[in-house]
Amino acid sequence: MRRGSMGRMIVCYLLPVVVFCWGCSSRAMAPVSAEQQLPIQRVVMAPLQNMERIYGADASFTCPLSGNTYFIGPVAEGGEAFMTEKLFDHLRRRAQIEALPPEQAQGAQAGLLHASKGELSELRLLLESGRALKADAVVFGRVYRFAERQGTVFAADRPASVAFDVLMVSTDDGRLLWEGHFNETQRPLTDNLLNIDSFFKQKGRWLTVRELAEVGLDDVMQRFPFK
């Protein structure tokens, strides 16, 4: 599921929500190491996008950049804001890079959109906002599902379900530097005894959607190339 390469840009422009996506093939792409990415020292993070708000629930979306396909489900109110906050918490703790907050990305994008009268493409907007902030890379992502648990810690009629991806592109040339994703509906250990590692990460109980999202972010960001 971590697959893709840069190719034809696909325009998916919708204000005030902006979705960033490019064409790609299914060629396998290994994560780029921090050494290969140097001299990346400053990154700016754009807010994560609520895909239900853009496409509606019960739709499917294939990321043109990674090749991953997601089924879009309900995104609980405030889900993308929670994910944005928690992802930025991860980024700002990385000693190897300086991370600029989503508010700065939004401010830069608003100025660029105003100056261009809304005629910038997603790729251009993403790259130009990063360059305006003198960032070497932009981190962005999408929330496909953020559904709350129905039930209690010990008995859930419907478990929490979360799906999202996070991507990082170079502001120099738009090159994909890294991609991570999480797509999980919590299941009991009895459904799959091989799932024991995930079971203990999830504290052996039915999690809330925010708890499951944090488990997912922790897992994804373990593979982020900067420490």
DRENRO-468161 format. One line per field, with one value per residue (C-alpha): residue number from 1; x, y, z. Coordinates in nm, 4 decimals. Each point is the difference from the previous one (the first is absolute). Layout:
// residues N
pos NUM ...
x X ...
y Y ...
z Z ...
//
This chain:
// residues 227
pos 1 2 3 4 5 6 7 8 9 10 11 12 13 14 15 16 17 18 19 20 21 22 23 24 25 26 27 28 29 30 31 32 33 34 35 36 37 38 39 40 41 42 43 44 45 46 47 48 49 50 51 52 53 54 55 56 57 58 59 60 61 62 63 64 65 66 67 68 69 70 71 72 73 74 75 76 77 78 79 80 81 82 83 84 85 86 87 88 89 90 91 92 93 94 95 96 97 98 99 100 101 102 103 104 105 106 107 108 109 110 111 112 113 114 115 116 117 118 119 120 121 122 123 124 125 126 127 128 129 130 131 132 133 134 135 136 137 138 139 140 141 142 143 144 145 146 147 148 149 150 151 152 153 154 155 156 157 158 159 160 161 162 163 164 165 166 167 168 169 170 171 172 173 174 175 176 177 178 179 180 181 182 183 184 185 186 187 188 189 190 191 192 193 194 195 196 197 198 199 200 201 202 203 204 205 206 207 208 209 210 211 212 213 214 215 216 217 218 219 220 221 222 223 224 225 226 227
x 0.0000 0.2992 0.0310 0.0196 0.2041 -0.0489 -0.1696 -0.2879 -0.1592 -0.3733 -0.1931 -0.2429 -0.0617 -0.2734 -0.0074 0.0295 0.1211 0.3008 0.0896 0.3483 0.0412 0.2213 0.0094 0.2122 0.0741 -0.0056 0.3793 0.1295 0.1598 0.2188 -0.0030 0.2812 0.2505 0.0822 0.3483 -0.1449 -0.2306 0.2612 0.0194 -0.3618 0.0023 -0.3380 -0.3415 -0.3423 -0.3136 -0.3290 -0.3240 -0.1325 -0.3015 -0.3427 -0.0751 -0.3617 -0.0626 0.1362 -0.1317 -0.2658 -0.0168 -0.0204 0.2305 0.3407 0.3149 0.3272 0.2936 0.1667 0.3312 0.0215 -0.2444 -0.1820 -0.3795 -0.2165 -0.3708 -0.1192 -0.2137 -0.1317 0.2427 -0.1219 -0.0169 0.3431 0.1742 0.2306 0.0850 0.0918 0.2153 0.1705 0.0837 0.1359 0.2033 0.1596 0.0849 0.2000 0.1768 0.0982 0.1691 0.2421 0.3410 0.1365 -0.2472 -0.1767 -0.3757 -0.2220 -0.3639 -0.3102 -0.1087 0.3028 -0.0780 -0.3598 0.1130 0.2444 -0.2590 -0.2649 0.2376 0.0956 -0.3622 -0.0968 0.2892 -0.0743 -0.3805 -0.0351 0.1716 0.2868 -0.0069 0.0338 0.3589 0.0974 -0.1800 0.1661 0.3474 -0.0277 -0.1327 0.2911 0.2482 -0.1536 0.0736 0.3510 -0.0871 0.1830 -0.3034 -0.3744 -0.1827 -0.3701 -0.2618 -0.3610 -0.2469 -0.2197 -0.1811 -0.0288 -0.2943 -0.0654 -0.0455 -0.3557 0.0053 0.2364 0.3606 -0.1047 -0.2804 -0.0245 -0.2970 0.2051 0.3761 0.1898 0.1274 0.2733 0.1615 0.2492 0.3180 0.2912 0.2376 0.3084 0.1124 0.3043 -0.0667 0.2939 -0.1533 -0.3199 0.1665 -0.1665 0.2392 -0.2076 -0.3474 -0.1733 -0.3548 -0.2305 -0.3293 -0.1511 -0.3233 0.0737 -0.0527 0.0116 0.3005 -0.2221 -0.0552 0.3669 0.2521 0.2796 -0.1261 0.1397 0.2507 -0.2739 -0.2232 0.2500 0.0701 -0.3717 0.0189 -0.2123 -0.3282 -0.2417 0.1496 -0.1677 0.0583 0.2518 0.1943 0.0072 0.1109 0.2897 0.1018 -0.0002 0.2043 0.2532 0.0362 0.0296 0.2445 0.2346 0.0950 0.0353 0.3572 0.0938 0.0483
y 0.0000 0.2299 0.0218 0.2758 0.2454 0.3574 0.0405 0.1949 0.2580 -0.0431 0.3101 -0.0479 0.3643 0.0863 0.3082 0.0509 -0.3590 -0.0817 -0.3575 -0.0682 -0.2900 -0.0937 -0.2768 -0.3040 -0.3514 -0.3105 -0.0309 -0.0848 0.2935 -0.0541 0.2723 0.2503 0.0082 0.3211 -0.0096 -0.0120 0.2895 0.2415 0.2974 -0.0046 0.2012 0.1752 -0.1468 0.1609 -0.1981 0.0636 -0.0927 -0.3492 -0.0108 -0.1451 -0.2210 -0.0633 0.3727 0.0046 -0.3253 -0.1176 -0.3306 -0.3375 0.1181 -0.1382 0.1977 -0.1191 0.2208 0.0779 0.0452 -0.3193 -0.2241 -0.0857 -0.0291 0.1024 -0.0336 0.3281 -0.0267 0.2373 0.2509 0.1078 0.3725 0.1346 -0.3154 0.1667 0.2779 -0.2607 -0.1907 0.3203 0.0969 -0.3430 -0.0334 0.3375 -0.1074 -0.2837 0.2283 0.2717 -0.2549 -0.1007 0.1412 -0.0394 0.2437 0.3268 -0.0465 0.2968 -0.0274 -0.0411 0.3570 0.1298 -0.2238 0.1244 0.3610 -0.0423 -0.1830 0.2663 0.2723 -0.1957 -0.0783 0.3631 0.1192 -0.2569 0.0462 -0.3701 -0.1174 -0.1962 -0.3777 -0.2154 -0.0936 0.3597 0.1231 -0.2627 0.0656 0.3786 0.0220 -0.2123 0.2119 0.3201 -0.1328 -0.1071 -0.3634 -0.2867 -0.2300 0.0019 -0.2638 -0.0489 -0.2730 -0.1111 -0.1467 -0.2614 -0.1379 0.1054 -0.1952 -0.0131 -0.3213 -0.0902 -0.1685 -0.0065 -0.0872 -0.3617 -0.0486 0.1801 -0.0433 0.1746 0.0505 0.3173 0.0276 0.2286 0.0462 0.2688 0.0619 0.2407 0.1073 0.2204 0.1692 0.2082 0.3683 -0.0007 -0.2283 -0.1504 -0.3380 -0.2438 -0.0474 -0.2187 -0.1471 -0.1736 -0.1238 -0.1654 -0.1751 -0.1999 -0.0925 -0.1400 -0.3742 -0.2323 -0.2281 -0.3050 0.1094 -0.0561 -0.1401 0.1338 0.3484 -0.0154 0.2831 0.2369 -0.1277 0.1044 0.3332 0.0618 -0.0792 -0.3139 0.1931 0.1810 0.3388 0.3285 0.1361 0.2526 -0.2723 -0.2156 0.2999 0.0633 -0.3672 0.0396 0.3195 -0.1541 -0.2947 0.2130 0.2488 -0.2749 -0.0239 0.3753 0.0533 0.2725 -0.0593
z 0.0000 0.0076 -0.3784 -0.2569 -0.2074 -0.1276 -0.3328 -0.1530 0.2299 0.0553 0.0984 0.2882 0.0984 0.2475 0.2214 0.2893 0.0219 -0.2162 -0.0934 -0.1328 -0.2419 -0.2945 -0.2549 0.0738 -0.1162 0.2180 0.0058 0.3464 0.1781 0.3029 0.2664 -0.0452 0.2832 0.1839 -0.1505 -0.3521 0.0792 0.1290 0.0075 0.1251 0.3186 0.0075 -0.0779 0.0089 0.0727 -0.1791 0.1817 -0.0683 -0.2328 0.0865 -0.3005 0.1000 -0.0207 -0.3552 -0.1481 0.2445 0.1861 -0.1782 -0.2775 -0.0891 -0.0680 -0.1492 0.0889 -0.3335 0.1768 0.2054 -0.1864 0.3237 -0.0174 0.2943 0.0615 0.1410 0.3090 0.2623 0.1459 0.3419 0.0639 0.0834 -0.1209 -0.2497 0.2488 0.2633 -0.2488 -0.1134 0.3575 0.0915 -0.3190 0.0568 0.3569 -0.1542 -0.2464 0.2454 0.2259 -0.2776 0.0873 -0.3543 -0.1575 0.0687 -0.0423 -0.0852 0.1172 -0.2180 0.0731 -0.1883 -0.2968 -0.0044 0.0161 -0.2865 -0.2113 0.0627 -0.1181 -0.3112 -0.0876 0.0396 -0.2167 -0.2715 0.0219 0.0791 -0.3168 0.1561 -0.0318 0.3103 -0.0763 -0.0688 0.3123 0.2160 -0.1321 -0.0145 0.3567 0.1184 -0.1906 0.1368 0.3485 -0.1053 0.0736 -0.1659 0.0094 0.0639 0.2045 -0.0755 0.0199 -0.0163 0.2493 -0.1697 0.3030 0.3634 0.1435 0.3722 0.1980 0.0941 0.3371 0.2944 0.0788 0.0598 -0.2531 -0.3336 -0.2323 -0.2654 0.0435 -0.0815 -0.3560 -0.1381 -0.3401 -0.0997 -0.1938 0.0447 -0.2776 -0.0264 -0.3221 -0.0872 -0.0641 -0.2406 -0.2627 0.1414 0.0480 0.2409 0.2900 0.2314 0.0406 0.2888 0.0512 0.2523 -0.0747 0.2828 0.1698 0.3427 0.0347 0.3011 0.0425 -0.0556 -0.3617 -0.0790 0.2447 -0.2222 0.0836 0.3542 -0.0481 -0.1129 0.2819 0.2661 -0.1699 0.0336 0.3733 -0.0301 0.0086 -0.2275 -0.0799 -0.0770 -0.3484 0.1331 0.1803 -0.3132 -0.2082 0.2380 -0.0232 -0.3777 0.0049 0.2368 -0.2360 -0.3149 0.1487 0.1170 -0.3680 -0.0552 -0.1233 0.2481 0.3733
//
